[in-house]
């Protein structure tokens, strides 16, 4: 007689569950992607209701703008307000507004018209600013991460040396200084005192935008000061965190064994010690990319840079809910997508990470 242990699970031999059990990485990816969709929907929903419950009426703001700039017919005010409320998705109750907004956003990618540049759509206004933000803040964030990880690893590896102490002390003193404060100092020195670099705008107004060397050179020249302020503070922050990760692993057995084998110090640093430091830094960097325009709004305002930060401030001033929601939704999407990609890549980068077990 054959007895079966009822407490033991019997794996299915066919079907979806059997395929998932044979492919644990794919099963993990599917579960993680499903959680990502739920998180994205929840965050977008919270953002919608938060901004729609803010005090103020964007339609009245638009009407006042029309009164100041155009001939406005008071008799047609009711028809105009009704039309604008429908176009901006403000007619009906809050729940019906939410359903209409999500339907347009998910099915058509339509964020509605922009109040600050009516009748241009909000996504068009955002897409005009997005390349400037990615070009300035994205590249600056990448450079800051590379410099910070390399310098921080060397500072931790050569702890006690003069150069390591200088880098560490500077990082402690400057890592929490706001970007805009450093930007103000750079503007004062290089723009007003020395007159070497421009202090405002993104490129020379006398040059027509296009794929020309003159235009790219002007963009680099005008973007140097804001980028430098971001790179400096970002580098100091990454130096501290990388150094903190490096020091605890210096006494590990595998490093002592590698040194006993006669390997060069540079090889031990790059192939053994640094590999255990950059994985947590990759995770932190991926998450920080989602916030590249959140913490640098004042930098764009200071330099009058036409990025998402400037667009967001202008939209808030004029109660442009569609543009505000669009910028917020892009931030939400960027953060959650960065976390998703990292969760899927970490098991491939580090064999010790097995989320599906």
Phi, psi and omega in degrees: 000135181259127179256146181243128177285112182292337181280351182265129179286137177258118182292137179293145183268344181211168179097187184293318181297323178294319179295319180293324179292330177277344181233076185297327179293318178295321178297319178295318180298320180294315179296319181293323179291323176297318176296324178298317179296320179295316179298318180297314179299316181296317181293318178296323180294314179298318180297320181298308184292328179297311183285328179288339178271359177292145178291152179116154182236109181295332180293318177297325176297318178295318180298318179297323177296319178295322179295326182280332188247342184226169173285118188247127180269111181296329182291336181265013186297319182296314180295321180293315180297318179298317180295314181294322178298323178290317181294323181272004177070032182253006177271152183085180180283174186295323181291319178294324175298320179296315180298318180295318181295314181293324178297313179294320183291314185283315186276327186239353183065028183260120179264001181090171180289154178264133180285328183283346179215050183295139005264020178298141181289155181297321181294329177292317178298318181292318181293335174291326183270334187300315180300326179293319179293315180295318181295317182280299188284324181295309179296321178297319180295320179295314179297318179298320180294315181297310180298316183294317180293316181294310181294319179296321178294317179294321179296322177287322180293323181252042181299143182094341177283162183297314180298321178295319180294321179296313180297320181292314181295320177297321180293318179297321183284328191246352186294335182254011175286134180298147179302316186293331178292317176296322179298319178299318179296316180295321178297316181298318184283305190271337182263312185266318182282309183266337180065028183274327186230151177287153185252350185224159173074179184251341178197168181291127182293342179279353180253130179282134178299138180172176181275067181233152178301325181296317181293315180296322177296322178293320179297317179295319181295316182285336181268358185293314182295308178298323179293320181296322178296323179286319182295319182300305183292320178297320179298315180298323179294316180291329177299313181298311184293322179292320178297320178296328178282330184284316188300315183296338184265000184292333179265010181294152184297323184292332176285321177297320179294319179296322178291323179293333177287350178091016178290149178293151180299323179295324179289320178297320181294312187280323187267340185240299185292312185293331181295333178272354179258325188282340179296310174298328179289328175297318178298312180295323180293317179300319178292321182294332179298330178292341183251022188295335180252358181285314186269004185239023180298317182294329178295315178295322178295319182297318182266005182053043184273131188280053180260189182294330179297314178296319178298319181295317180297316178298319180293322179294320180297328182253012178056041177276087186299321183296317179289321177300312179297322180297313179296318179297318180296323177295320177297315179298312180299320181295314182295310183294322179292321178298317179295319179298312180299319179295318178298327180278332183271330184302317176299334178278328179281325183233110181299342180286342182271112179229084183290338187271357178282000000 
